[in-house]
Amino acid sequence: MRRAVLPLAFLAACRCDAPPRVIDAGLPPCAELGGVRAGEATFYDPGQRGKCSFQQAPDELVAAMNRTDYGDAVACGACAEVEGPRGAVVVRVVDRCSGCGDGNLDLARAAFARIADLDAGRVPIRWRWVPCPVDGPLRYRFKDGSNPDWTALQVRNHRHAIARLDARLADGTWRTMARADYNYFVSAAGLGPGPYTFRITDVHGLVVQDVGIAAGDAVERAGLAQLPPCAAAPR
């Protein structure tokens, strides 16, 4: 039976002072969001930082996503399996390709070479969203300049695309942080001095609550939990 995104009433009812845990809404198929897509792939040489504000090595298997599927940065850090004329490769989205048409991907040179000859330049592809092969817990990157009165936070090392980030304030209320298109969740009024409790909701409706995350400025903190896997998707 298909399980949809958790209702807000359920989220609000969680015990927010509990230890880090996963609130499991069932195991939705990983390819529910859009199914198998068709498009074209080109290739590029990634720099150290794309629109998603990640740092990556030039030889990583990464991709820039077309503007439609990039959305408000919801695609950032998510993984896609791409099938081309010569094979398949799993890539992680690190950038936005403003010139790519709907369904198209701009793959890193190393990734494109896994599915086609580089001389081809542009090839037809089929692709779908898949879980990222992550190790360890979620990680939280505090943007430079973050402080108790203005906080920008990025979620890293996540298994599925992130749909929402809520932070618990000192008075026990929750604040949904707005997502910027450069892939940081921002609280213009800050979150206070910390440590923080975060509630992460992925695009499948699965929720992780992480506690005890220390404040920071231009630093990355490890959480204690990871998003659970979802059910195997039909091919």
ABEGO torsion letter per residue (X at the ends): XBBBBBBAAAAAABBAABBBBBBBAEBBBAAABGEBBBBBBBBBBBBABBAAGBBBBAABBBBBBBAAAAEAGAABGBBBBBBBAAEBBBBBBABBBAABBBGBBBBBAAAAAAABBAAAGBBBBBBBBBBBBBBEBBBBBBBBGBBAABBBBBBBGBABBBABBBBBBAAGBBBBBBBBAAGBBBBAAEAEAOBBBBBBBBAAGBBBBBBGBBBBBGBBBBBABBBBBBBBBBX
